[in-house]
């Protein structure tokens, strides 16, 4: 499990990689997280209210969206509908 600033840095890195369409980095960063950290990442919003999925979708990076969605639980899929 990551702690404090390290987790925040990972969240920022995944947001940036998703926006840039960096498939390898998104996958590597997600795989380095625990399920709880992935959940935090999934629902963490940037200053404009965007999640990792919002950023990837906006840029048309559907493969990156699939990587994110493949790394979350069915319950988290349902929670996404409320964002």
C-alpha positions in Angstrom: 0.0 0.0 0.0 1.2 3.5 -0.9 1.2 6.3 1.7 0.3 9.9 1.6 2.2 11.9 -1.0 3.2 8.8 -2.9 -0.4 7.8 -3.5 -1.2 11.4 -4.5 1.8 11.4 -7.0 0.5 8.1 -8.4 -3.0 9.5 -8.9 -1.6 12.6 -10.7 0.6 10.3 -12.8 -2.3 8.1 -13.9 -4.5 11.2 -14.6 -1.7 12.6 -16.8 -1.0 9.3 -18.6 -4.7 8.8 -19.3 -5.0 12.3 -20.7 -1.9 11.7 -22.9 -3.0 8.3 -24.0 0.0 6.5 -22.6 -1.4 3.0 -22.5 1.7 1.4 -21.0 2.1 3.8 -18.2 -1.6 3.6 -17.3 -1.5 -0.2 -17.1 1.8 -0.2 -15.1 0.6 2.4 -12.6 -2.7 0.6 -12.1 -1.0 -2.7 -11.5 1.2 -1.2 -8.8 -1.9 -0.2 -6.8 -3.8 -2.2 -4.3 -7.6 -2.6 -4.9 -8.3 0.1 -2.3 -5.9 2.5 -4.0 -7.4 1.7 -7.4 -10.8 2.7 -6.0 -9.4 6.0 -4.7 -7.8 6.6 -8.1 -10.9 5.8 -10.0 -13.1 8.3 -8.2 -10.5 11.0 -7.6 -11.3 14.1 -9.5 -9.0 16.8 -10.7 -9.6 20.6 -10.3 -12.2 20.5 -13.1 -14.0 17.5 -11.7 -12.6 15.0 -14.2 -11.8 11.4 -13.3 -9.2 9.3 -15.1 -12.0 7.9 -17.2 -13.2 11.4 -18.1 -9.7 12.4 -19.2 -9.2 9.3 -21.3 -12.7 9.6 -22.9 -12.3 13.3 -23.7 -9.1 12.6 -25.6 -10.6 9.6 -27.4 -8.3 7.0 -25.7 -10.7 4.1 -25.6 -8.0 1.5 -25.0 -6.9 3.4 -21.9 -10.5 3.4 -20.7 -10.6 -0.3 -21.2 -7.5 -0.8 -19.1 -9.0 1.2 -16.2 -12.3 -0.6 -16.4 -10.6 -4.0 -16.6 -8.8 -3.2 -13.3 -11.9 -2.4 -11.2 -14.6 -4.5 -9.4 -18.2 -4.9 -10.6 -19.3 -2.7 -7.7 -17.0 0.1 -8.8 -18.5 -0.2 -12.3 -21.9 0.5 -10.8 -20.6 3.4 -8.7 -19.2 5.1 -11.8 -22.7 5.7 -13.0 -23.2 8.3 -10.3 -20.2 10.4 -11.4 
